[in-house]
Structure formats: structure tokens, C-alpha cells
Amino acid sequence: MGKLIFGAAFLLVLASGLFFAPAIPGLQIHPTDQFLVKPLGGAGELNFYTPTNVTLWMGLAIVAIFALMVLGSAKRAIVPTRIQSVAELAYGFIYKMVEDVTGKDGLKFFPYIMTLFMFILTANMLGLIPGSFTTTSHFAVTAVLAMLVFVTVTVTGFVLHGTKFLGLFWVSSAPLALRPVLAIIELISYFVRPVSHCIRLAGNVMAGHAVLKVFAGFAGALGLFSFLPIFAITAVYALEVLVAFIQAYVFTILTCVYLKDALHPSH
């Protein structure tokens, strides 16, 4: 039975390669075209007020989050629906993360961290829909998210501890002669945080989508055998679903770690 199913699937994929192969085979791969920012409604000049595909898909991400977290759990049923179960699972997952990393003091920042996680995860998942636009693949988006975290952490540290927050850069457990050198290194690494924070997210998302586009472009060069890249696309797509969650998780947990430094700055 298993061989029969496999054979039928293979013939179906082969038929798709026969009927849907391009009339003029050729290598037509433009992996970066999917990241172009375009005005909604066609051609036109891009200004700061112009609605673009980025605006559209960021708005759709917000609508999806609202539908899941607000509408999906509005009834608060004792026996939860599937949507309510997903919302409760996400809530409990992030709440436990914030509490474990930052302690009880960091729970006041839970709404902000939960919003970050849900926005990044939803934007990543929406970007996997064929023909969509992945907003988190742009440094303009991830840099704003990273800078918001950096400013929040820095302001919180100085508001709560004043100049004592600078103790974060002074490694008191190190030998006295090394402390000034380590302080410079700690200071540099602190200001590099938002750079690595935004590049990590955008770079991983962009790389995965570019690989998908490259494999899809091979179909144009293989002609009759254009079905072959489908297997690679399926594997990479499954990996991209995992990456979408992992990158949202990494961005969020790093935010919690940075926030912990602001709440408890001493080494």
C-alpha cells in the first residue's frame, strides 16, 4: 500500500513537471526581488507616507494577532476551542519565559515582551504564504524593534538604579588591572546589542526565503524535470517554519536577558 501511494505521488509530481514546465527553459532566478518595497496599487513614488506592501502585511499581522489573542479567547470557555488553546499556550509560554529569566520584577514588562513575540512570530508565519511579503526580512523593521528594546532597557536601568547602572560595565570580580579593559569591552558589546539583535532576525529570515526562491528558480532551467526542486523546496519550507518560531523565540529571550541586566545590573 505504501509503495502504491509513493508511486502515485511520484507520477503526480512528474506530471506537474510535464504540464507546468516553462515553454522556454532557462535559469531565471531573482531571489532578492521578493524583498522589494512597492507602493500599493501599482507604480508610483515612494514617500514616508506612501502605503506599501510592508504596510499591508504589517497590518495583516496585527489583525491576525488581534483575531487570535482577543477574538479567539473572548468566550473564555472552560473547555477551550483550538484557537483559545493556542492563545493560552502562547500566553503561558512567554509568561514563564519572562518570569524565569528576569524574575518577578520583570513581569511588569510582560505585555511588551508578549507583543514583541507575537508580532515577530506572526509576521514570520505570514511571510511563508506564497506571494506574501515578509516584513521581518527588512532591517528597517527589525532595527526599530531592536532599538526599542535597547532604549527600554537603558532607560529602565538608569531610572531604577541611577548611576549604579554603570556597574553593569565594571567587572568587580576581575583583577583590578584588567577591569578598565573589560569595562571598555563591556561598553562596546552593550552598544553592539541592537545591531546584532536586528541583523540576526532579518538575516536568517532573508536567507531562508532567498534559498526557497533559488530552488524555485531551478524549475525554469530543468524543463521536464522541473518537479525535482519541489522535494528540496518542501524540505526547506519545513525548515523555514521552524526558523520562523526559533527567530521569534531568540529575539524575545534576548530581550528578557537584556532586561534582566537593567533590573539587576551588578556583576
C-alpha positions as CSV (number, residue, x, y, z in Angstrom):
1,M,0.0,0.0,0.0
2,G,2.8,2.4,0.9
3,K,4.6,1.7,-2.4
4,L,1.4,2.4,-4.3
5,I,0.9,5.7,-2.6
6,F,4.5,6.7,-3.2
7,G,4.3,5.7,-6.8
8,A,1.1,7.7,-7.3
9,A,2.7,10.8,-5.6
10,F,5.8,10.4,-7.8
11,L,3.7,10.2,-11.0
12,L,1.7,13.2,-9.9
13,V,4.8,15.3,-9.4
14,L,6.2,14.1,-12.7
15,A,3.0,15.1,-14.4
16,S,3.2,18.5,-12.9
17,G,6.7,18.9,-14.2
18,L,5.5,17.9,-17.7
19,F,2.4,20.1,-17.9
20,F,3.7,23.2,-15.9
21,A,7.3,23.4,-17.2
22,P,8.1,26.7,-18.8
23,A,7.9,26.8,-22.6
24,I,11.4,28.2,-22.8
25,P,13.6,26.6,-20.2
26,G,16.2,28.8,-18.7
27,L,17.7,29.8,-15.4
28,Q,15.6,32.7,-14.2
29,I,16.5,33.3,-10.6
30,H,16.0,36.7,-8.9
31,P,16.0,35.8,-5.1
32,T,16.0,39.5,-4.0
33,D,13.0,40.6,-6.0
34,Q,10.7,39.3,-3.2
35,F,12.2,41.9,-0.8
36,L,11.4,45.0,-2.9
37,V,9.2,47.6,-1.2
38,K,6.4,48.6,-3.6
39,P,3.6,51.1,-3.3
40,L,0.1,49.6,-3.0
41,G,-1.9,49.9,-6.2
42,G,0.9,49.8,-8.7
43,A,3.7,52.1,-9.7
44,G,4.4,55.4,-8.0
45,E,7.0,57.3,-6.0
46,L,7.8,56.1,-2.5
47,N,7.4,58.6,0.2
48,F,7.3,58.3,4.0
49,Y,3.5,58.4,3.9
50,T,3.1,56.0,0.9
51,P,1.2,52.8,1.8
52,T,3.3,49.9,0.7
53,N,3.4,46.1,0.8
54,V,5.2,46.4,4.1
55,T,2.3,48.5,5.5
56,L,-0.2,45.9,4.2
57,W,1.5,42.9,5.7
58,M,2.3,44.6,9.0
59,G,-1.4,45.5,9.2
60,L,-2.4,41.9,8.5
61,A,0.0,40.7,11.2
62,I,-1.7,43.0,13.7
63,V,-5.2,41.8,12.6
64,A,-4.1,38.2,12.9
65,I,-2.8,38.7,16.4
66,F,-6.0,40.5,17.4
67,A,-8.1,37.7,16.0
68,L,-6.1,35.1,17.9
69,M,-5.5,36.7,21.2
70,V,-8.7,38.8,21.6
71,L,-11.4,37.3,19.5
72,G,-10.2,33.7,19.8
73,S,-10.2,33.8,23.6
74,A,-13.2,36.2,24.1
75,K,-15.6,33.5,25.3
76,R,-13.1,32.1,27.9
77,A,-14.6,28.7,27.7
78,I,-13.9,26.1,30.4
79,V,-13.3,23.6,27.6
80,P,-11.2,25.8,25.3
81,T,-11.5,25.8,21.5
82,R,-8.4,25.2,19.4
83,I,-7.9,28.9,18.8
84,Q,-8.3,29.6,22.6
85,S,-5.8,26.8,23.3
86,V,-3.2,28.3,21.0
87,A,-3.7,31.7,22.6
88,E,-3.4,30.3,26.1
89,L,-0.3,28.3,25.2
90,A,1.4,31.4,23.8
91,Y,0.5,33.4,26.8
92,G,1.7,30.8,29.3
93,F,4.9,30.2,27.3
94,I,6.0,33.8,27.2
95,Y,4.9,34.4,30.8
96,K,7.0,31.6,32.1
97,M,10.0,32.8,30.0
98,V,9.8,36.3,31.4
99,E,9.5,35.0,35.0
100,D,12.3,32.6,34.7
101,V,14.8,35.0,33.0
102,T,14.0,38.3,34.6
103,G,12.4,37.2,37.9
104,K,9.2,38.6,39.4
105,D,10.4,42.2,38.9
106,G,10.3,41.7,35.1
107,L,6.7,40.7,34.9
108,K,5.6,44.3,34.6
109,F,7.2,44.2,31.1
110,F,5.3,41.0,30.1
111,P,2.8,42.8,27.9
112,Y,5.6,44.5,25.9
113,I,7.6,41.2,25.5
114,M,4.4,39.3,24.6
115,T,3.6,41.8,21.9
116,L,7.2,41.5,20.5
117,F,7.0,37.8,20.3
118,M,3.5,37.6,18.8
119,F,4.3,40.3,16.2
120,I,7.6,38.7,15.1
121,L,6.2,35.2,15.0
122,T,3.0,36.2,13.1
123,A,5.0,38.3,10.6
124,N,7.4,35.4,10.0
125,M,4.5,32.9,9.5
126,L,2.6,35.2,7.2
127,G,5.8,35.6,5.2
128,L,5.7,31.9,4.4
129,I,2.4,32.3,2.4
130,P,3.3,32.2,-1.3
131,G,3.0,35.7,-2.8
132,S,3.2,37.4,0.5
133,F,5.8,39.8,1.9
134,T,8.0,39.1,4.9
135,T,8.3,42.3,6.9
136,T,10.8,40.9,9.3
137,S,13.3,40.4,6.4
138,H,13.9,44.2,6.3
139,F,16.4,45.8,8.5
140,A,14.2,48.9,8.7
141,V,11.6,46.9,10.6
142,T,14.0,44.8,12.8
143,A,16.2,47.8,13.6
144,V,13.2,49.7,15.0
145,L,12.3,46.6,17.1
146,A,15.9,46.3,18.3
147,M,16.3,50.0,19.1
148,L,13.0,50.0,21.1
149,V,14.4,47.1,23.2
150,F,17.8,48.9,23.6
151,V,16.1,52.2,24.7
152,T,13.7,50.5,27.0
153,V,16.5,48.5,28.7
154,T,18.8,51.6,29.0
155,V,16.1,53.9,30.3
156,T,14.8,51.3,32.8
157,G,18.3,50.7,34.1
158,F,19.0,54.4,34.8
159,V,15.5,55.1,36.2
160,L,15.7,52.2,38.7
161,H,19.4,52.4,39.6
162,G,20.7,55.8,38.5
163,T,24.5,55.9,38.0
164,K,24.7,52.5,39.7
165,F,23.5,51.0,36.4
166,L,27.0,51.7,35.1
167,G,28.1,48.9,37.4
168,L,27.0,46.6,34.6
169,F,30.2,47.5,32.7
170,W,32.5,47.2,35.7
171,V,33.5,43.6,36.3
172,S,34.4,43.7,40.0
173,S,35.3,40.0,40.2
174,A,38.2,40.5,37.7
175,P,41.7,41.5,38.7
176,L,42.0,45.3,39.2
177,A,44.4,45.8,36.3
178,L,42.0,44.2,33.9
179,R,38.9,46.0,35.0
180,P,39.3,49.1,32.8
181,V,40.0,47.0,29.7
182,L,37.0,44.8,30.4
183,A,34.9,47.9,31.0
184,I,35.7,49.1,27.5
185,I,34.9,45.7,26.1
186,E,31.6,45.5,28.0
187,L,30.6,49.0,26.9
188,I,31.3,48.2,23.2
189,S,29.4,45.0,23.4
190,Y,26.4,46.8,25.0
191,F,26.1,49.3,22.2
192,V,26.5,46.4,19.6
193,R,23.5,44.7,21.1
194,P,20.9,46.4,18.9
195,V,23.0,45.8,15.8
196,S,23.3,42.0,16.4
197,H,19.7,41.9,17.6
198,C,18.3,43.2,14.3
199,I,20.7,41.6,11.9
200,R,20.2,38.1,13.4
201,L,16.4,38.2,12.8
202,A,16.4,39.9,9.4
203,G,19.4,37.9,8.1
204,N,18.1,34.5,9.0
205,V,14.6,35.3,7.6
206,M,16.0,36.8,4.4
207,A,18.5,33.9,3.8
208,G,15.8,31.2,4.1
209,H,13.4,33.0,1.7
210,A,16.3,33.5,-0.8
211,V,17.1,29.8,-0.7
212,L,13.4,29.0,-1.4
213,K,13.5,31.4,-4.4
214,V,16.7,29.8,-5.7
215,F,15.3,26.3,-5.6
216,A,12.1,27.5,-7.2
217,G,14.1,29.2,-10.0
218,F,15.8,25.9,-10.8
219,A,12.4,24.7,-12.2
220,G,12.8,27.1,-15.1
221,A,16.2,25.6,-16.0
222,L,15.3,21.9,-15.7
223,G,12.3,21.9,-18.2
224,L,10.6,18.5,-18.0
225,F,12.4,17.7,-14.7
226,S,11.2,20.8,-13.1
227,F,9.5,18.7,-10.5
228,L,12.8,17.8,-8.9
229,P,13.3,21.1,-7.0
230,I,9.9,20.5,-5.3
231,F,11.5,18.0,-3.0
232,A,14.1,20.5,-1.9
233,I,11.6,23.3,-1.6
234,T,9.4,21.1,0.7
235,A,12.4,20.3,2.9
236,V,13.5,24.0,3.1
237,Y,9.9,25.1,3.7
238,A,9.6,22.8,6.6
239,L,12.8,24.2,8.0
240,E,11.6,27.8,7.4
241,V,8.5,27.1,9.6
242,L,10.9,26.0,12.4
243,V,13.1,29.1,11.8
244,A,10.1,31.4,12.0
245,F,9.4,30.2,15.5
246,I,13.0,30.0,16.6
247,Q,13.9,33.5,15.5
248,A,10.9,34.9,17.3
249,Y,11.9,32.9,20.4
250,V,15.6,34.1,20.2
251,F,14.6,37.7,19.8
252,T,12.3,37.5,22.7
253,I,14.6,35.6,25.1
254,L,17.5,38.0,24.3
255,T,15.1,40.9,25.2
256,C,14.5,39.2,28.5
257,V,18.2,38.7,29.1
258,Y,18.9,42.4,28.4
259,L,16.0,43.4,30.6
260,K,17.5,41.3,33.4
261,D,20.7,43.4,33.1
262,A,18.6,46.6,33.6
263,L,16.8,45.2,36.6
264,H,19.9,43.6,38.2
265,P,22.9,45.4,36.8
266,S,25.7,44.2,39.2
267,H,28.0,41.5,38.0
